[in-house]
Protein backbone atom coordinates (compact mmCIF):
# COMPACT_ATOMS: atom_id res chain seq x y z
CA UNK A 1 0.00 0.00 0.00
CA UNK A 2 1.35 3.40 -0.95
CA UNK A 3 1.06 6.58 1.05
CA UNK A 4 0.06 8.58 -2.02
CA UNK A 5 -3.15 10.56 -1.64
CA UNK A 6 -5.88 11.70 -3.97
CA UNK A 7 -7.43 15.16 -4.04
CA UNK A 8 -10.89 15.98 -5.39
CA UNK A 9 -12.08 19.19 -7.02
CA UNK A 10 -15.07 20.38 -4.96
CA UNK A 11 -16.69 21.89 -8.06
CA UNK A 12 -16.55 19.16 -10.73
CA UNK A 13 -15.21 16.06 -8.97
CA UNK A 14 -11.93 15.82 -10.90
CA UNK A 15 -9.45 13.62 -9.00
CA UNK A 16 -5.75 14.45 -8.72
CA UNK A 17 -3.84 11.27 -7.89
CA UNK A 18 -0.36 11.92 -6.48
CA UNK A 19 0.85 8.53 -7.67
CA UNK A 20 -0.16 9.21 -11.29
CA UNK A 21 0.51 12.95 -11.45
CA UNK A 22 -0.60 14.79 -14.58
CA UNK A 23 2.24 14.26 -17.06
CA UNK A 24 0.23 15.87 -19.88
CA UNK A 25 0.59 19.22 -18.11
CA UNK A 26 4.07 18.67 -16.69
CA UNK A 27 3.29 17.23 -13.25
CA UNK A 28 5.33 14.04 -13.03
CA UNK A 29 4.00 10.88 -11.35
CA UNK A 30 4.73 10.87 -7.64
CA UNK A 31 4.26 14.64 -7.23
CA UNK A 32 2.76 15.35 -3.81
CA UNK A 33 -0.15 17.79 -3.66
CA UNK A 34 1.93 20.26 -1.63
CA UNK A 35 4.48 20.24 -4.48
CA UNK A 36 1.91 20.99 -7.19
CA UNK A 37 2.37 24.65 -8.25
CA UNK A 38 0.20 27.17 -6.40
CA UNK A 39 -1.17 28.45 -9.72
CA UNK A 40 -2.48 24.97 -10.63
CA UNK A 41 -6.03 24.96 -12.00
CA UNK A 42 -8.38 22.02 -12.35
CA UNK A 43 -7.95 20.68 -15.90
CA UNK A 44 -11.70 20.08 -16.19
CA UNK A 45 -13.28 23.23 -14.73
CA UNK A 46 -10.43 25.70 -14.13
CA UNK A 47 -10.99 26.17 -10.39
CA UNK A 48 -7.93 26.90 -8.23
CA UNK A 49 -5.81 24.44 -6.24
CA UNK A 50 -7.34 25.80 -3.03
CA UNK A 51 -10.70 24.29 -4.03
CA UNK A 52 -9.52 20.69 -3.79
CA UNK A 53 -10.15 18.50 -0.74
CA UNK A 54 -8.40 15.29 0.29
CA UNK A 55 -10.31 12.27 -0.98
CA UNK A 56 -11.06 9.72 1.70
CA UNK A 57 -10.87 6.19 0.37
Buried (B, 14 or more C-beta within 10 A) or exposed (E): EEEBBBBBBBBEEBEBBBEBBBEEEEBEEEBEBEEBEEEBBBEEEEBEBEBBEEEEE
